[in-house]
Amino acid sequence: MIGLNHYLILSGILFSIGLVGVLRRKNLLMLFFSTEIMLNAANVAFAAISNFYNDLSGQMFAFFIIAIAASEVAIGLGLLILVYKKENTLDLDDLASMKG
Amino acid sequence: MFEQIAFYLFSVLTIGLFLITVFSKNVLYAMTSLASGMVLIAGFFFLVGADFLGVVQLIVYVGAVMALYAFGMMFFNVTKDLKEKTTSNIWVMIIGVTVALLMTLMFGGAINPDAIYASLPINSSMTNPQAVGMALFTKYLVPFEVAAIMLLIAMIGGIVLAGKKMDKSLTDAEDEKIQPKDVK
């Protein structure tokens, strides 16, 4: 039988995959993809807790997380396009402009 | 029985697809596997009985967000493979696995399940979309309106940020930088 812990462990694995992506990748677009993975992992945990504790609040939180993720993508992609127009690259190493 | 089969199948597929997303050198492969992983995440939502959330996940994430990424990638040069300097992979893996263990302990061990009570109990006489609608327009009305305003601001911001000089091609004119026009 699939219990709450199965979903939470899955959510933890997915979140760490996203975290490894954020730590490892240097391309800004890939960083955005990794944050999407992390947000989705949190959503899975919220929905599972909502089911197993018979409480609708978890699903509500997941809805607002989806709304926030959508606006983050809209603004973030606009900024990415501006950065690409200005610098012609999306690599974080090439974008480093301060010496230190 | 079927729930178990579905759970393990979806888990393996989702983890594999997200690993491709994180480790792929090609942006197009990464985006495609991310989109299919989102579809399978919607499958998890259906499994736990959050029907409306699953549909919203399909429409918003797979439909809108991934389409937005696909449109945004037309501005970037994605045909080449990414060349990235990757630093000390071992430490990144150690940090990732440690966080996974910590989160599992945090969720699984530290919470006393008896102390948790449902602040918004699921009414079994209503279907899931009905219950979500009732909760969203009564208890969560103010966050709902705030989220609506935030989405409007994000839409205007996205148009203003990305909409300038859409008529000029970026990939054809790699050498000559497009100079920003004087702002009045």
HADDOCK unambig.tbl for C-alpha pairs under 7 A between the chains (distance, minus, plus):
assign (segid A and resid 1 and name CA) (segid B and resid 4 and name CA) 6.68 0.50 0.50
assign (segid A and resid 2 and name CA) (segid B and resid 4 and name CA) 6.22 0.50 0.50
assign (segid A and resid 5 and name CA) (segid B and resid 108 and name CA) 6.64 0.50 0.50
assign (segid A and resid 8 and name CA) (segid B and resid 104 and name CA) 6.97 0.50 0.50
assign (segid A and resid 9 and name CA) (segid B and resid 104 and name CA) 5.91 0.50 0.50
assign (segid A and resid 12 and name CA) (segid B and resid 100 and name CA) 5.22 0.50 0.50
assign (segid A and resid 12 and name CA) (segid B and resid 103 and name CA) 6.04 0.50 0.50
assign (segid A and resid 12 and name CA) (segid B and resid 104 and name CA) 6.28 0.50 0.50
assign (segid A and resid 13 and name CA) (segid B and resid 100 and name CA) 5.90 0.50 0.50
assign (segid A and resid 14 and name CA) (segid B and resid 15 and name CA) 6.55 0.50 0.50
assign (segid A and resid 16 and name CA) (segid B and resid 96 and name CA) 5.10 0.50 0.50
assign (segid A and resid 16 and name CA) (segid B and resid 97 and name CA) 6.77 0.50 0.50
assign (segid A and resid 16 and name CA) (segid B and resid 99 and name CA) 6.46 0.50 0.50
assign (segid A and resid 16 and name CA) (segid B and resid 100 and name CA) 5.57 0.50 0.50
assign (segid A and resid 17 and name CA) (segid B and resid 19 and name CA) 6.70 0.50 0.50
assign (segid A and resid 19 and name CA) (segid B and resid 96 and name CA) 6.27 0.50 0.50
assign (segid A and resid 20 and name CA) (segid B and resid 92 and name CA) 6.08 0.50 0.50
assign (segid A and resid 20 and name CA) (segid B and resid 93 and name CA) 6.61 0.50 0.50
assign (segid A and resid 20 and name CA) (segid B and resid 96 and name CA) 5.47 0.50 0.50
assign (segid A and resid 21 and name CA) (segid B and resid 22 and name CA) 5.07 0.50 0.50
assign (segid A and resid 23 and name CA) (segid B and resid 92 and name CA) 6.34 0.50 0.50
assign (segid A and resid 24 and name CA) (segid B and resid 86 and name CA) 6.48 0.50 0.50
assign (segid A and resid 24 and name CA) (segid B and resid 92 and name CA) 6.60 0.50 0.50
assign (segid A and resid 26 and name CA) (segid B and resid 84 and name CA) 6.09 0.50 0.50
assign (segid A and resid 34 and name CA) (segid B and resid 22 and name CA) 6.72 0.50 0.50
assign (segid A and resid 47 and name CA) (segid B and resid 45 and name CA) 6.53 0.50 0.50
assign (segid A and resid 47 and name CA) (segid B and resid 48 and name CA) 6.83 0.50 0.50
assign (segid A and resid 47 and name CA) (segid B and resid 50 and name CA) 6.72 0.50 0.50
assign (segid A and resid 48 and name CA) (segid B and resid 48 and name CA) 5.93 0.50 0.50
assign (segid A and resid 51 and name CA) (segid B and resid 48 and name CA) 5.80 0.50 0.50
assign (segid A and resid 51 and name CA) (segid B and resid 49 and name CA) 6.75 0.50 0.50
assign (segid A and resid 53 and name CA) (segid B and resid 118 and name CA) 6.56 0.50 0.50
assign (segid A and resid 54 and name CA) (segid B and resid 118 and name CA) 6.53 0.50 0.50
assign (segid A and resid 54 and name CA) (segid B and resid 121 and name CA) 5.79 0.50 0.50
assign (segid A and resid 54 and name CA) (segid B and resid 122 and name CA) 5.58 0.50 0.50
assign (segid A and resid 55 and name CA) (segid B and resid 118 and name CA) 4.92 0.50 0.50
assign (segid A and resid 55 and name CA) (segid B and resid 119 and name CA) 6.64 0.50 0.50
assign (segid A and resid 55 and name CA) (segid B and resid 120 and name CA) 5.27 0.50 0.50
assign (segid A and resid 55 and name CA) (segid B and resid 121 and name CA) 4.59 0.50 0.50
assign (segid A and resid 55 and name CA) (segid B and resid 122 and name CA) 5.51 0.50 0.50
assign (segid A and resid 56 and name CA) (segid B and resid 120 and name CA) 5.51 0.50 0.50
assign (segid A and resid 56 and name CA) (segid B and resid 121 and name CA) 6.14 0.50 0.50
assign (segid A and resid 56 and name CA) (segid B and resid 122 and name CA) 5.74 0.50 0.50
assign (segid A and resid 57 and name CA) (segid B and resid 120 and name CA) 6.07 0.50 0.50
assign (segid A and resid 59 and name CA) (segid B and resid 53 and name CA) 6.94 0.50 0.50
assign (segid A and resid 63 and name CA) (segid B and resid 53 and name CA) 6.96 0.50 0.50
assign (segid A and resid 67 and name CA) (segid B and resid 147 and name CA) 6.78 0.50 0.50
assign (segid A and resid 70 and name CA) (segid B and resid 65 and name CA) 6.38 0.50 0.50
assign (segid A and resid 71 and name CA) (segid B and resid 151 and name CA) 5.63 0.50 0.50
assign (segid A and resid 71 and name CA) (segid B and resid 154 and name CA) 5.12 0.50 0.50
assign (segid A and resid 73 and name CA) (segid B and resid 65 and name CA) 6.89 0.50 0.50
assign (segid A and resid 74 and name CA) (segid B and resid 154 and name CA) 6.16 0.50 0.50
assign (segid A and resid 74 and name CA) (segid B and resid 155 and name CA) 6.60 0.50 0.50
assign (segid A and resid 74 and name CA) (segid B and resid 158 and name CA) 5.31 0.50 0.50
assign (segid A and resid 75 and name CA) (segid B and resid 154 and name CA) 5.85 0.50 0.50
assign (segid A and resid 75 and name CA) (segid B and resid 157 and name CA) 6.10 0.50 0.50
assign (segid A and resid 75 and name CA) (segid B and resid 158 and name CA) 4.96 0.50 0.50
assign (segid A and resid 77 and name CA) (segid B and resid 72 and name CA) 6.49 0.50 0.50
assign (segid A and resid 78 and name CA) (segid B and resid 158 and name CA) 5.24 0.50 0.50
assign (segid A and resid 78 and name CA) (segid B and resid 161 and name CA) 5.01 0.50 0.50
assign (segid A and resid 78 and name CA) (segid B and resid 162 and name CA) 4.59 0.50 0.50
assign (segid A and resid 79 and name CA) (segid B and resid 161 and name CA) 6.47 0.50 0.50
assign (segid A and resid 81 and name CA) (segid B and resid 75 and name CA) 6.82 0.50 0.50
assign (segid A and resid 81 and name CA) (segid B and resid 162 and name CA) 6.28 0.50 0.50
assign (segid A and resid 82 and name CA) (segid B and resid 162 and name CA) 6.79 0.50 0.50
